[in-house]
Amino acid sequence: MTQELIYSVTGIALFAIGLFGLIVAGHIVRKLVAINMMGIGVFMLFLATALHGPDTVDPIPHALVLTGIVVAVAGTCLCLWLAISISKLDNEKRKNPQQ
Amino acid sequence: MFRNLELVEADSNRSGLSVGALWFCALLIAVTCGALIAAIVLSPKAPPEIAALIASALPQSGVENPVTAVLLNFRSYDTLLEIAVLLIVAVAMVPGRTRVSGSRAATVNTDHNKDPMLADLVRWLVPIAVLVSGSLLWSGAYAPGGAFQAGAVLASACIAVVLAQNHSLQWQSHRARGSLVIGLMVFVAVAIACVAITGTLLQYPGAHAASYILFIEIALTLSIAATLLLLFTCLSTTSATVERSMDGAKTGHPA
């Protein structure tokens, strides 16, 4: 129970830090890091609920988190790519302010 | 890779919230988290019915590792959709979107100044990483491991090769494009074959479940590795072009 509780509380704390960071941060990459932190908190909490006893572990949360990690990586990469595209457009605008 | 991203840009760093609003947000988040922790401590645990159900069905699944059984047999639809998501991201980011030419996925750079340390490291590291990847893929049947871990290790080996700058990748080639889609293609083909044989989507015919799973996992490993490699190379090359354009902006218009 204590081990499970430590993981759950840490997951919730990570989620909280990420949520606060998401609100406070202005830069898009900072926001992305904050969203990732929230996601990791959710994963941790979800994994902590998988433990039912000393030797009974529910494998479904494990499988879903494994899937979730890969999707989160892909989503983060797409967001970073969009962020780079935005900064490219900003730079072009800075170069030619009349357009 | 991210050295051109200015995190401390004066105009976009702050969200513009006042100190009072920030404290209010922090308080609200703290209260919510306290409620969440209380809910977790106080709520009764759900009985582990699903774990027992999976344990009882495990002998029919074709693998001994329950996580692999869930990923590729009991809930393989999730994994199918996940590889589809990866493919969508890859399609969004792949360079030279409409042009497909050439068959070589990588060409050798002859004119590049090679870093001897990195080249030697790659020579030793990449074969070991490929072996580890294959071992992880195989051991997924009875221990933690499987297509995702194997794909990640394989992708890191490829990234090491790219960083050594001895080879350059040709994402518009047939083979590179093929490696991106092969995971989803094989998965969908197996799903359709399952409909033809057993009448249910992704319901493997009993005796051959293990070979179906291995077949899918090999294709998934290739596709996941290729997609992760594509994501890395796209981000590093686009940020390099941004850097160049920013340099141009700086020299053209000194602020």
Interface residues (C-beta under 8 A of the other chain):
Chain A: L5 S8 V9 I12 A13 F15 A16 L19 F20 I23 V24 A25 G26 H27 I28 V29 R30 L45 H52 G53 T56 V57 D58 P59 I60 H62 A63 L64 L66 T67 I69 V70 V71 V73 A74 G75 C77 L78 L80 W81 A83 I84 S85 S87 K88 N91 E92 R94 K95
Chain B: F2 L5 L7 E9 S12 N13 R14 S15 G16 L17 L22 C25 A26 I29 A30 T32 C33 L36 I37 I40 V41 K45 P48 I50 A51 A52 I54 P66 V67 A69 V70 L71 R75 D78 T79 E82 V85 L86 V89 A92 M93 G146 F148 I224 T227 L228 L231 C234 L235 T238 S239 T241 V242 S245 M246 G248 A249 G252 H253
